[in-house]
């Protein structure tokens, strides 16, 4: 949907008005390596995508904020003179959560009408929620001149999801949505928030995202369970070494201290986090040397660890990865996101992309009965004003 169509849809919902209409955009993200490390203070390597969430808005001269989207029929509103409250599992809890965080920081907005339009596949694990949060935070900051920098808006958006929506997410998704840059991935230390934009030169290759189209009903509960297991492992390690996160340990230190973790499941969860940090550092080094083959091998190892030690893959994701690896020209393939459905990300030689999509899609349907969707991803910019 282009800007003209978005404005027309907005006017059809809210009517003509004297105030100016503005359009903003924040992208979804795909994480290339470094999974389930962000909330453990570790390393991640995401990139922003060219698709995401558009937000059309106009001041309404009322003491309320009205919400609508082109993606669902459900609409809502909040009154600015009343406390903001969560409404079940409604999609607009994400933007309301951002408004609530701004209010907590003494940044009051005025009445606005909002129309969201997303082209991220719903439930795919490509951070549609973070893109909604970030486009809301970025737009409010611009329209009401709050003077917040991007990193502050990232933290506000993460807090909205943690404290208002109730999902204990790390900071990676909001960070990638805000800070992305075309043709670059983001190497982020989630503990210090130090980051580097790394040129992603995939000459003759493409990033292919495959959506399992499996409902991700377990994702939130299992995500919180994994986080609790990691925190428990940290407490066990603290008997001998003072650490804040699992990621404070390198692999040698973990091997020396792992006997302190008596629960074998928690030990495997911790092992994934620490080996994933090691892989992520090695992946950046490989990219800097132009060694895309080694990068792909590290992606494969990442998936295997997520499958065996962290146990967040499942039949559908494993099937997509297994079939991807059989196709000539696949450099690497792994699940991306929280898991239990959602998407895989693969690096594929450009002249093999059509074969990859055809063969992986056919075999996936034969084995699971589900039809996968495929997206040849372009790396895009972070949050921005469209007009």
GUVO-954469 format. One line per 8 residues: number of its first residue (from 1); for each residue x, y, z of N, C-alpha, C. Coordinates in steps of 0.05 Angstrom, whole numbers. Last residue first. Example, Ala and Ser with C-alpha at 12.3 -4.5 7.8 and 13.67 -1.06 7.14 Angstrom:
2
2	257/-45/142/273/-21/143/258/1/157; 264/-114/156/246/-90/156/264/-66/156
END
This chain:
387
387	137/221/101/132/247/89/134/269/109; 162/181/131/158/177/102/152/203/88; 212/177/180/188/191/170/186/187/140; 236/114/208/239/139/193/211/151/187; 275/61/234/252/79/237/256/105/222; 324/34/188/309/34/212/286/55/211; 326/5/121/333/25/141/315/22/166; 337/-64/99/327/-37/98/337/-19/120
379	352/-117/57/359/-104/83/353/-74/81; 305/-162/30/322/-139/26/327/-126/53; 293/-231/23/293/-207/39/313/-187/29; 245/-267/-5/273/-260/-11/277/-232/1; 205/-310/28/210/-282/23/239/-278/17; 154/-360/28/182/-353/25/184/-323/18; 113/-403/67/116/-379/50/145/-371/50; 93/-472/66/110/-450/75/109/-427/56
371	38/-509/84/51/-495/62/67/-472/73; 37/-573/117/34/-544/117/48/-532/93; 49/-626/119/22/-619/112/17/-589/111; 100/-643/129/85/-631/151/56/-626/145; 122/-668/84/129/-678/110/112/-667/133; 102/-641/40/100/-670/41/104/-680/69; 118/-589/52/89/-596/52/85/-626/53; 173/-594/47/161/-586/73/132/-593/74
363	179/-606/-7/186/-626/13/174/-620/41; 162/-557/-30/149/-583/-37/154/-604/-15; 197/-519/-8/168/-516/-4/154/-543/-9; 246/-537/-26/241/-536/2/211/-535/8; 238/-531/-82/244/-557/-71/238/-558/-41; 225/-476/-90/208/-497/-101/213/-523/-86; 267/-448/-64/239/-444/-57/221/-467/-66; 312/-469/-93/309/-471/-64/280/-469/-55
355	302/-452/-145/303/-481/-139/299/-485/-109; 306/-397/-136/281/-408/-146/280/-438/-140; 361/-393/-118/338/-385/-101/312/-397/-110; 406/-402/-147/392/-426/-136/367/-419/-120; 430/-355/-159/419/-371/-182/406/-396/-173; 447/-338/-108/425/-324/-122/413/-341/-145; 455/-382/-54/466/-371/-79/443/-361/-97; 429/-363/9/427/-381/-15/440/-367/-39
347	419/-368/76/435/-354/55/438/-373/32; 358/-367/113/379/-381/98/394/-362/80; 318/-372/169/333/-354/152/355/-369/139; 251/-391/187/280/-397/184/292/-375/167; 198/-370/233/213/-371/208/241/-383/210; 144/-398/269/158/-374/259/174/-381/234; 156/-450/317/142/-439/294/157/-414/285; 190/-446/362/163/-460/364/145/-451/340
339	223/-381/364/221/-409/359/192/-419/361; 239/-328/366/234/-342/391/233/-372/387; 288/-320/311/266/-311/329/263/-329/353; 301/-371/264/306/-344/274/282/-335/290; 337/-431/246/313/-417/255/321/-389/264; 381/-433/188/375/-436/217/348/-423/223; 432/-447/141/403/-444/147/398/-449/176; 479/-432/88/473/-437/116/443/-433/121
331	482/-438/33/506/-433/48/502/-439/78; 456/-475/-18/449/-464/9/475/-462/25; 474/-499/-63/474/-470/-63/465/-458/-37; 430/-553/-64/456/-543/-73/454/-512/-74; 393/-572/-9/392/-558/-35/420/-547/-41; 395/-591/42/398/-610/20/400/-597/-7; 383/-549/75/411/-558/74/416/-578/52; 328/-547/71/344/-526/60/373/-535/56
323	312/-592/100/308/-592/71/324/-570/58; 327/-576/152/337/-600/140/335/-600/110; 296/-529/158/325/-528/158/337/-552/145; 243/-550/155/252/-529/136/283/-528/135; 246/-585/200/241/-595/172/250/-575/152; 252/-550/243/273/-570/236/270/-581/208; 203/-523/241/229/-509/236/251/-528/229; 169/-568/251/166/-551/228/192/-536/221
315	185/-592/301/185/-607/276/185/-589/251; 227/-549/341/202/-563/335/203/-574/307; 259/-507/375/255/-509/346/228/-522/340; 280/-502/425/259/-483/417/252/-485/387; 323/-526/456/298/-539/450/275/-519/445; 375/-516/471/355/-497/479/326/-507/474; 402/-562/452/407/-552/479/385/-534/488; 379/-576/401/387/-596/420/390/-586/448
307	363/-528/372/347/-553/372/353/-571/395; 403/-493/381/376/-485/389/357/-509/389; 445/-523/359/445/-517/387/417/-509/397; 429/-522/305/432/-547/319/432/-544/349; 432/-467/294/406/-481/294/408/-507/309; 487/-459/298/469/-444/315/442/-459/317; 508/-489/257/513/-497/284/495/-484/304; 489/-458/214/480/-486/217/484/-495/246
299	518/-411/223/489/-410/223/478/-438/228; 569/-432/214/562/-423/241/532/-420/244; 566/-440/159/570/-463/176/563/-456/205; 562/-387/141/540/-406/137/542/-430/155; 613/-368/154/590/-355/166/566/-374/164; 644/-399/120/646/-403/149/622/-391/164; 626/-375/72/622/-404/76/624/-410/106; 642/-323/73/614/-328/77/609/-357/81
291	691/-287/89/688/-316/89/659/-324/94; 708/-235/94/695/-243/69/690/-272/66; 726/-221/142/746/-233/124/734/-240/97; 680/-205/166/700/-185/161/722/-195/143; 655/-255/170/645/-235/152/665/-214/145; 687/-279/211/685/-291/184/676/-271/163; 675/-245/254/703/-247/244/703/-259/215; 621/-256/260/630/-229/253/658/-229/241
283	626/-310/275/611/-303/251/619/-275/241; 652/-308/324/665/-321/301/652/-313/275; 611/-284/354/637/-270/350/652/-282/327; 573/-326/349/568/-299/339/593/-283/334; 597/-368/376/592/-370/347/587/-343/335; 598/-348/428/623/-355/415/619/-356/385; 543/-344/437/560/-320/438/586/-325/423; 532/-399/435/520/-381/415/535/-354/414
275	556/-419/481/567/-427/454/556/-409/432; 522/-393/518/551/-387/517/564/-396/491; 471/-414/507/476/-385/507/506/-379/504; 478/-470/511/471/-457/486/478/-428/485; 491/-475/565/511/-482/545/504/-469/518; 442/-462/589/465/-444/592/486/-449/571; 412/-506/573/403/-479/566/427/-460/567; 441/-547/599/440/-546/569/431/-518/559
267	431/-533/652/458/-534/642/459/-532/612; 376/-541/655/387/-514/658/415/-512/648; 377/-597/650/363/-580/630/373/-552/632; 404/-613/696/416/-618/670/402/-602/648; 417/-580/754/395/-587/736/406/-590/708; 463/-561/777/456/-588/782/434/-598/763; 516/-524/763/488/-525/755/479/-554/757; 568/-533/775/552/-520/796/522/-520/789
259	593/-551/730/585/-571/751/567/-559/773; 609/-507/702/582/-518/696/573/-539/716; 659/-485/707/639/-479/728/612/-493/725; 689/-498/663/701/-501/690/680/-499/712; 656/-483/622/663/-512/625/675/-517/652; 656/-428/630/632/-443/633/638/-473/638; 709/-415/617/699/-410/644/674/-426/650; 709/-429/562/727/-443/581/718/-439/610
251	672/-392/541/667/-421/540/684/-437/560; 661/-337/587/669/-348/562/666/-379/563; 608/-303/621/627/-325/620/635/-331/591; 570/-266/616/595/-257/628/616/-278/628; 525/-290/597/544/-281/577/569/-268/589; 493/-298/642/508/-321/631/531/-311/612; 503/-238/681/489/-254/661/506/-278/654; 533/-226/727/507/-213/723/490/-229/703
243	573/-262/774/566/-255/746/538/-242/746; 620/-286/814/601/-265/813/596/-257/784; 627/-355/827/636/-332/811/614/-311/809; 603/-392/862/633/-390/860/643/-366/845; 550/-384/861/561/-396/885/592/-394/885; 535/-367/811/543/-346/830/553/-358/857; 515/-411/785/543/-403/780/553/-383/801; 462/-409/803/479/-432/810/509/-425/807
235	444/-361/780/444/-364/809/463/-387/818; 446/-377/726/463/-355/736/466/-357/766; 405/-415/725/433/-423/720/453/-402/730; 362/-381/733/368/-401/753/397/-411/750; 363/-354/684/367/-339/709/374/-358/732; 350/-396/650/376/-383/648/383/-367/673; 298/-406/666/318/-427/669/346/-415/667; 273/-358/652/274/-366/680/296/-387/685
227	276/-363/596/289/-340/610/293/-347/640; 245/-407/587/273/-408/581/288/-386/595; 194/-385/603/206/-408/616/236/-410/612; 186/-345/565/190/-337/593/201/-360/610; 182/-379/520/202/-358/521/208/-351/550; 137/-408/532/163/-422/532/186/-402/533; 98/-368/528/102/-382/553/129/-396/554; 106/-350/474/109/-332/496/114/-347/522
219	99/-398/441/123/-382/441/127/-365/465; 57/-432/434/74/-437/457/95/-415/461; 32/-416/387/18/-413/412/35/-416/436; 42/-402/332/63/-401/352/51/-398/380; 22/-441/277/13/-423/299/33/-425/321; 62/-443/221/52/-457/244/45/-437/265; 88/-422/177/59/-419/179/47/-437/200; 142/-420/170/130/-446/174/100/-445/172
211	173/-381/123/154/-380/144/141/-407/147; 238/-365/106/217/-384/102/199/-385/127; 279/-319/73/264/-325/98/241/-344/91; 341/-313/46/314/-323/41/302/-331/68; 388/-270/20/376/-279/45/347/-288/39; 431/-288/-34/407/-275/-23/400/-286/4; 491/-275/-73/475/-290/-54/451/-274/-44; 525/-243/-102/516/-267/-114/499/-285/-96
203	551/-217/-44/554/-217/-73/545/-244/-85; 535/-193/6/528/-220/-2/528/-222/-33; 559/-158/55/564/-160/26/558/-189/18; 542/-118/101/534/-145/95/536/-148/64; 579/-79/147/570/-83/119/564/-112/113; 555/-69/211/573/-85/195/563/-88/166; 553/-24/261/540/-30/236/560/-44/218; 556/-40/328/571/-34/304/554/-41/280
195	547/-21/397/539/-34/372/557/-24/349; 532/-28/466/552/-20/445/545/-35/420; 500/-47/505/487/-34/483/507/-21/464; 519/-81/544/529/-53/544/514/-35/525; 487/-127/533/492/-118/560/500/-89/561; 485/-137/479/460/-131/492/463/-123/522; 522/-115/429/526/-126/456/502/-118/472; 509/-125/361/501/-111/386/509/-128/410
187	516/-111/296/529/-127/317/525/-113/343; 472/-109/245/479/-96/270/491/-115/289; 484/-103/174/472/-117/197/484/-103/222; 469/-65/115/485/-70/139/469/-87/159; 436/-49/74/460/-63/67/479/-67/91; 408/5/112/408/-11/87/436/-23/82; 404/-4/181/414/12/159/415/-6/134; 369/1/245/378/-13/221/387/7/200
179	349/21/292/376/28/285/386/16/259; 296/3/303/303/31/304/329/38/290; 298/-52/296/277/-37/282/284/-7/281; 339/-67/330/342/-71/301/322/-54/286; 314/-53/380/340/-41/371/343/-43/341; 271/-87/383/266/-58/381/291/-44/371; 299/-136/385/280/-131/365/275/-101/361; 336/-135/431/345/-137/403/324/-128/382
171	324/-135/484/323/-109/470/329/-111/440; 279/-187/505/304/-172/507/301/-147/490; 213/-195/535/232/-195/513/258/-180/520; 170/-217/567/196/-211/578/218/-210/557; 108/-188/560/127/-207/548/155/-199/556; 70/-151/576/75/-174/594/93/-195/581; 52/-101/561/42/-124/546/47/-150/563; 79/-71/602/50/-67/596/39/-92/582
163	132/-88/609/116/-80/632/86/-77/627; 154/-107/559/158/-120/585/137/-114/605; 135/-70/522/129/-98/518/133/-114/544; 154/-22/544/126/-25/539/118/-54/536; 209/-31/545/195/-29/570/165/-33/566; 219/-27/489/223/-53/503/208/-53/530; 206/27/482/191/6/468/194/-21/481; 245/52/513/217/56/519/200/35/507
155	291/35/486/287/26/514/258/30/522; 284/62/437/287/32/438/280/22/466; 286/114/454/261/104/443/261/73/442; 340/117/468/319/121/489/292/110/480; 362/111/418/367/90/438/347/93/461; 346/157/391/336/131/383/340/110/404; 330/210/439/345/198/417/336/170/412; 276/257/449/289/231/456/306/222/433
147	245/303/441/274/305/443/289/280/451; 192/310/435/201/301/461/231/302/464; 155/331/394/181/343/400/191/336/428; 110/308/376/107/323/400/134/334/411; 128/282/329/104/300/328/103/318/352; 172/251/347/174/271/325/152/292/327; 152/218/386/175/235/392/178/257/372; 112/192/358/105/210/381/128/229/387
139	144/163/321/125/183/312/117/203/334; 174/129/356/188/148/338/169/170/329; 133/100/381/152/116/397/165/137/379; 109/75/335/94/92/353/112/111/369; 151/46/314/139/67/297/122/85/314; 161/12/358/181/31/350/169/53/332; 114/-20/362/123/-4/385/142/19/375; 114/-43/311/91/-27/320/100/-9/343
131	162/-71/314/159/-50/293/136/-32/300; 151/-108/354/172/-87/358/169/-65/338; 112/-139/328/105/-124/353/125/-102/357; 139/-162/286/117/-143/280/111/-126/304; 184/-197/285/183/-173/302/162/-153/293; 181/-244/259/199/-224/247/195/-196/260; 147/-286/271/171/-283/287/191/-263/275; 100/-291/246/123/-303/233/148/-301/249
123	52/-268/261/60/-292/274/85/-305/263; 39/-239/197/31/-242/225/41/-269/236; 90/-212/156/71/-234/160/65/-238/190; 89/-142/150/103/-165/161/83/-188/165; 63/-98/134/66/-119/114/85/-141/123; 13/-59/168/38/-75/168/39/-95/145; -10/1/188/-12/-18/166/14/-33/163; -50/41/231/-26/24/227/-31/6/203
115	-71/103/246/-77/81/229/-50/66/223; -95/146/296/-73/130/287/-84/107/269; -105/211/320/-117/188/307/-95/173/293; -93/242/383/-85/235/356/-102/212/346; -86/290/435/-103/272/420/-94/267/392; -18/291/461/-45/303/457/-61/283/440; 24/261/512/16/267/484/-11/281/484; 72/274/561/44/271/554/39/278/525
107	121/250/594/118/259/566/89/254/558; 137/227/641/126/255/641/125/267/613; 146/175/638/169/192/636/162/222/634; 96/154/636/112/149/660/137/166/661; 83/168/584/70/181/606/85/178/632; 115/131/557/120/159/554/107/175/576; 89/84/574/117/89/581/124/118/578; 39/92/549/41/90/578/69/95/588
99	53/90/495/42/115/506/44/115/537; 69/36/494/88/57/489/79/84/500; 20/11/505/42/7/523/64/29/519; -8/25/459/-16/37/484/6/34/505; 20/-7/421/23/22/421/13/36/446; 4/-59/445/32/-51/439/35/-21/437; -50/-62/447/-36/-61/472/-7/-52/468; -71/-70/397/-64/-43/404/-53/-40/433
91	-84/-124/393/-59/-114/380/-51/-87/389; -108/-154/454/-111/-137/431/-85/-128/419; -116/-190/494/-93/-194/477/-95/-177/452; -142/-146/542/-139/-173/534/-113/-178/518; -119/-86/545/-144/-98/536/-139/-126/525; -91/-47/598/-88/-68/578/-115/-80/571; -102/22/606/-105/-5/615/-102/-24/592; -84/86/629/-84/67/606/-85/39/617
83	-126/130/666/-104/111/665/-106/93/641; -152/189/631/-156/165/648/-130/147/646; -147/228/595/-152/237/622/-156/213/641; -145/205/545/-120/215/557/-123/224/585; -175/143/529/-179/171/538/-154/181/553; -165/103/472/-160/108/500/-164/138/505; -195/55/427/-188/83/435/-181/83/464; -197/10/369/-199/18/398/-193/47/402
75	-216/-45/327/-207/-18/331/-210/-11/361; -210/-102/286/-212/-92/314/-200/-64/316; -198/-122/237/-222/-105/239/-223/-91/266; -129/-116/214/-150/-129/230/-174/-110/231; -97/-86/180/-92/-115/182/-114/-130/196; -102/-32/182/-112/-45/157/-110/-75/159; -125/-7/244/-105/-20/228/-118/-31/203; -132/44/294/-143/27/274/-120/15/258
67	-146/83/352/-129/63/339/-144/48/318; -144/147/382/-159/126/369/-141/109/352; -138/181/442/-123/169/420/-140/146/408; -166/243/467/-166/214/463/-147/206/441; -188/295/471/-172/283/492/-173/253/491; -178/325/406/-195/313/427/-176/302/449; -150/339/362/-161/361/378/-182/350/399; -123/302/332/-152/303/329/-166/324/347
59	-66/296/288/-78/306/313/-108/309/310; -55/236/253/-63/264/252/-74/272/279; -17/185/219/-29/198/242/-36/227/237; 1/121/200/-10/146/190/-23/159/214; 54/78/198/35/91/216/27/118/204; 75/13/177/70/42/171/50/53/191; 121/-37/192/95/-25/199/95/5/192; 154/-76/142/150/-69/170/122/-58/175
51	208/-93/97/179/-92/104/176/-88/134; 262/-94/94/249/-73/78/219/-72/83; 292/-104/159/281/-113/134/267/-90/119; 353/-100/196/326/-91/191/317/-100/163; 388/-155/225/386/-134/206/357/-126/202; 427/-179/283/403/-176/266/407/-156/244; 462/-209/322/470/-199/296/446/-197/277; 483/-207/391/464/-213/370/473/-200/344
43	511/-229/453/514/-216/426/492/-225/407; 481/-221/519/501/-231/500/501/-216/474; 447/-219/562/469/-201/561/490/-207/540; 403/-251/557/425/-262/574/450/-244/572; 371/-229/521/362/-226/549/382/-238/568; 401/-247/475/397/-218/482/389/-214/511; 403/-300/462/426/-288/477/420/-260/487; 368/-321/427/363/-325/456/387/-318/473
35	419/-324/378/391/-327/385/388/-334/414; 459/-310/335/458/-298/362/429/-299/373; 446/-290/267/458/-308/287/458/-294/314; 408/-258/242/424/-277/226/438/-298/243; 342/-240/251/367/-244/265/384/-265/250; 304/-191/219/312/-219/220/339/-221/233; 250/-146/231/279/-153/231/281/-183/228; 209/-91/207/214/-116/221/243/-123/220
27	215/-18/211/216/-45/198/214/-68/218; 171/36/211/192/22/226/191/-7/215; 148/100/189/153/72/183/175/61/202; 96/150/182/122/140/192/124/110/186; 62/207/160/66/178/156/95/171/165; 11/255/176/39/247/176/40/217/172; -33/307/159/-29/278/162/0/272/158; -52/367/194/-35/353/175/-33/323/181
19	-120/386/208/-92/381/215/-78/364/195; -173/387/192/-156/411/186/-127/406/191; -201/329/159/-193/344/182/-175/367/174; -247/278/139/-229/300/133/-223/315/158; -247/212/172/-259/236/159/-238/257/153; -229/164/190/-230/185/209/-242/211/198; -232/127/146/-238/119/174/-244/142/192; -219/155/101/-244/140/101/-252/131/129
11	-169/174/116/-192/193/114/-218/179/114; -140/126/113/-142/141/138/-166/160/138; -145/114/59/-157/96/78/-160/110/105; -115/157/38/-144/154/31/-158/136/51; -65/147/60/-79/171/68/-109/169/61; -53/98/34/-55/99/63/-70/124/72; -52/115/-19/-73/96/-11/-76/96/19; -6/148/-16/-32/159/-25/-55/141/-16
3	34/112/-2/27/134/16/0/145/9; 14/43/-19/31/67/-21/19/90/-3; 17/-24/0/0/0/0/18/25/0
END
